[in-house]
Amino acid sequence: MAAAVVTAAVLQPLLAPVVLFSAIPQGWATIRSAKIQYASFFKTSSRVRRLGVTANLVLHDGRVTERGTHDERMADPGNCAELFDLQARAYTNPESGT
């Protein structure tokens, strides 16, 4: 029993980093996979949700500043189109962080 305790006390500081470093790549892969799944879900479900919306309202300081369908809002340059493009760029290039 004493030999097991001594062996564990000596090996534990050496093995802990090995175990930790072996788990890090799998953790990063899991995070990357989750980001890809979320992005693909957003791309497919976002369009379906937009098609079901009859009108978009853009509020600024509690007042409606823009109103219309998604296509009308995208054709008219304004806050809605600008915000949509900003969000679309973030999902098109998630590595950029913008």
Backbone bond lengths (Angstrom), bond angles and torsions (degrees), N, CA, C in turn:
res aa  C-N    CA-C-N  psi(-1)  N-CA   C-N-CA  omega(-1)  CA-C   N-CA-C  phi
1 M - - - 1.449 - - 1.524 110.29 -
2 A 1.313 117.00 -41.97 1.461 121.00 -179.71 1.519 110.27 -64.23
3 A 1.327 116.99 -37.66 1.468 120.48 179.24 1.524 110.57 -63.55
4 A 1.330 117.70 -38.59 1.467 121.47 178.79 1.519 110.69 -65.59
5 V 1.310 117.24 -40.47 1.466 120.98 179.64 1.525 109.82 -65.60
6 V 1.324 117.35 -44.34 1.462 121.24 179.99 1.526 109.86 -65.00
7 T 1.330 117.54 -43.00 1.463 121.16 179.46 1.531 110.51 -62.24
8 A 1.329 117.25 -44.93 1.463 121.07 178.91 1.521 110.91 -64.15
9 A 1.313 118.56 -39.60 1.458 122.16 -179.38 1.534 111.03 -66.43
10 V 1.324 116.48 -34.68 1.460 120.21 -179.19 1.527 110.81 -80.15
11 L 1.316 117.85 -42.99 1.465 121.31 -175.01 1.529 113.64 -80.83
12 Q 1.307 118.06 -27.22 1.469 120.72 -175.09 1.526 111.98 -57.57
13 P 1.340 120.11 -47.21 1.476 118.34 178.41 1.525 113.13 -64.25
14 L 1.324 117.34 -25.02 1.462 120.40 179.42 1.525 111.96 -83.54
15 L 1.331 116.79 -35.21 1.468 120.41 -175.65 1.536 113.28 -84.73
16 A 1.322 117.58 -26.86 1.466 119.65 -177.87 1.531 111.88 -57.68
17 P 1.338 119.88 -48.27 1.476 118.82 178.11 1.526 112.83 -63.63
18 V 1.321 117.49 -34.42 1.466 120.46 179.05 1.521 110.18 -63.55
19 V 1.313 115.93 -44.75 1.472 120.28 179.15 1.527 109.85 -65.14
20 L 1.318 116.45 -43.47 1.462 120.58 -179.99 1.529 111.18 -61.72
21 F 1.323 117.36 -49.56 1.460 120.41 -178.89 1.521 113.07 -67.17
22 S 1.303 117.98 -24.34 1.464 119.37 176.42 1.525 111.47 -77.38
23 A 1.329 117.61 -22.57 1.464 121.03 -179.37 1.528 112.60 -88.22
24 I 1.313 117.87 -24.46 1.468 120.85 -176.16 1.532 112.89 -60.19
25 P 1.341 121.05 -48.08 1.471 119.29 -179.78 1.530 113.07 -59.16
26 Q 1.320 116.65 -38.42 1.461 119.39 178.95 1.533 110.25 -66.60
27 G 1.307 117.10 -37.85 1.467 120.76 177.96 1.512 111.77 -64.12
28 W 1.346 116.92 -44.72 1.455 120.41 178.15 1.527 111.09 -64.12
29 A 1.317 116.94 -38.60 1.467 120.49 178.66 1.524 110.60 -64.06
30 T 1.312 116.71 -38.97 1.465 120.82 178.62 1.525 110.87 -65.09
31 I 1.323 116.47 -43.06 1.467 120.18 178.78 1.523 110.56 -64.09
32 R 1.309 117.35 -44.60 1.473 121.68 179.37 1.533 110.93 -61.38
33 S 1.315 116.09 -42.81 1.460 120.75 178.66 1.524 110.94 -62.32
34 A 1.330 117.02 -41.71 1.466 120.53 179.33 1.529 110.90 -64.30
35 K 1.338 117.39 -39.60 1.459 120.41 178.26 1.527 111.24 -64.07
36 I 1.314 117.11 -41.32 1.467 121.16 179.68 1.523 110.27 -66.28
37 Q 1.332 116.95 -42.42 1.459 120.40 179.06 1.523 110.63 -63.49
38 Y 1.334 117.24 -41.59 1.456 120.28 179.59 1.533 110.40 -64.21
39 A 1.321 116.41 -44.70 1.463 119.97 -179.29 1.522 111.36 -62.09
40 S 1.325 117.36 -42.35 1.462 119.44 -179.83 1.525 110.71 -69.22
41 F 1.332 117.44 -36.02 1.466 120.49 176.32 1.520 109.73 -63.59
42 F 1.338 116.37 -44.41 1.458 119.44 -179.30 1.519 111.04 -61.65
43 K 1.317 116.88 -44.22 1.462 120.14 -177.93 1.522 111.63 -62.19
44 T 1.321 117.65 -40.87 1.463 119.85 -177.83 1.520 112.28 -78.87
45 S 1.320 118.05 -40.57 1.464 119.80 -175.85 1.520 112.02 -81.73
46 S 1.320 117.45 -27.31 1.449 120.95 -178.13 1.529 111.35 -61.37
47 R 1.303 116.38 -46.38 1.468 120.40 -179.79 1.529 110.97 -64.15
48 V 1.316 116.91 -40.80 1.465 120.49 179.33 1.528 110.39 -63.01
49 R 1.323 116.96 -42.78 1.466 120.18 178.67 1.517 111.21 -64.65
50 R 1.335 117.29 -41.12 1.459 119.93 -179.00 1.523 111.56 -64.82
51 L 1.321 117.22 -35.74 1.461 119.91 -179.83 1.522 111.45 -66.25
52 G 1.330 117.64 -30.01 1.460 121.11 -179.13 1.513 113.88 -82.50
53 V 1.320 118.30 -9.54 1.462 121.84 -179.13 1.520 108.82 -85.84
54 T 1.331 116.28 129.70 1.465 119.50 -178.89 1.523 112.22 -84.24
55 A 1.336 117.33 -28.89 1.462 119.49 178.26 1.521 108.99 -154.21
56 N 1.319 115.00 144.15 1.462 121.75 173.82 1.512 108.15 -104.42
57 L 1.313 116.29 137.09 1.458 121.58 175.02 1.519 107.36 -115.98
58 V 1.313 115.89 133.50 1.459 120.92 174.76 1.520 106.76 -110.78
59 L 1.326 115.04 122.48 1.460 120.50 -179.06 1.521 110.23 -103.93
60 H 1.316 114.91 140.95 1.462 120.77 173.36 1.519 107.06 -140.33
61 D 1.315 116.20 122.00 1.471 122.24 -176.39 1.523 111.72 54.24
62 G 1.317 117.04 38.41 1.462 121.73 175.94 1.520 114.97 79.48
63 R 1.317 117.84 5.99 1.461 120.69 179.35 1.519 109.42 -119.85
64 V 1.325 116.35 146.90 1.461 121.59 177.46 1.526 107.87 -74.52
65 T 1.335 115.86 117.67 1.472 120.23 179.89 1.520 112.22 -103.40
66 E 1.333 116.79 -23.46 1.462 121.37 178.38 1.517 108.72 -142.31
67 R 1.332 115.56 144.89 1.463 120.47 -179.90 1.524 108.53 -149.50
68 G 1.334 116.49 139.56 1.458 120.13 177.24 1.514 111.02 154.60
69 T 1.319 116.11 -179.98 1.462 120.72 177.91 1.526 108.90 -73.09
70 H 1.314 114.87 170.66 1.465 119.10 179.57 1.524 110.64 -59.55
71 D 1.321 117.58 -46.14 1.465 120.96 -178.72 1.530 111.64 -63.11
72 E 1.341 116.89 -39.06 1.466 119.90 177.81 1.531 110.73 -65.17
73 R 1.317 116.18 -41.58 1.471 120.47 -179.35 1.526 111.17 -66.54
74 M 1.341 117.47 -35.52 1.459 120.22 -179.53 1.529 111.19 -75.00
75 A 1.336 117.77 -29.78 1.462 121.51 179.70 1.531 111.07 -74.51
76 D 1.331 117.45 -28.29 1.457 122.47 -178.44 1.524 109.05 -98.85
77 P 1.337 117.94 112.92 1.461 118.26 -179.30 1.526 110.16 -63.40
78 G 1.288 115.48 129.07 1.457 121.09 -178.97 1.506 109.73 -175.12
79 N 1.319 115.76 -166.53 1.465 120.47 -178.09 1.518 112.64 -61.05
80 C 1.325 117.50 -40.49 1.465 120.71 -177.18 1.528 110.76 -63.60
81 A 1.318 116.88 -48.52 1.466 120.70 179.99 1.526 110.63 -64.15
82 E 1.320 116.76 -39.86 1.467 120.88 179.91 1.538 110.73 -64.20
83 L 1.326 116.80 -46.05 1.464 120.30 179.41 1.522 111.64 -65.99
84 F 1.328 116.62 -39.51 1.467 119.95 178.89 1.522 110.62 -63.26
85 D 1.339 117.29 -44.47 1.468 120.92 178.99 1.529 111.31 -63.38
86 L 1.326 116.71 -40.15 1.457 120.66 178.45 1.529 110.82 -61.92
87 Q 1.328 115.93 -44.69 1.464 120.27 178.91 1.527 110.96 -67.28
88 A 1.312 117.45 -41.24 1.465 120.69 -179.69 1.525 110.98 -63.27
89 R 1.334 117.61 -39.92 1.464 120.41 177.66 1.526 111.42 -62.72
90 A 1.321 117.00 -37.40 1.469 120.28 179.64 1.521 110.91 -64.50
91 Y 1.329 117.79 -35.77 1.459 120.24 -179.82 1.525 111.93 -85.01
92 T 1.313 117.16 -24.47 1.460 119.74 176.93 1.517 110.64 -73.26
93 N 1.331 116.58 -36.70 1.455 121.93 -179.19 1.531 109.06 -131.16
94 P 1.356 117.97 73.57 1.465 120.52 -175.50 1.517 113.71 -65.56
95 E 1.340 118.66 -18.37 1.465 121.03 -178.35 1.520 111.52 -76.04
96 S 1.338 118.25 -19.78 1.458 120.18 -175.96 1.513 112.04 -73.94
97 G 1.338 117.56 -24.40 1.447 120.87 179.14 1.513 114.14 77.99
98 T 1.343 117.76 8.94 1.467 120.62 -179.80 1.497 109.40 -105.54
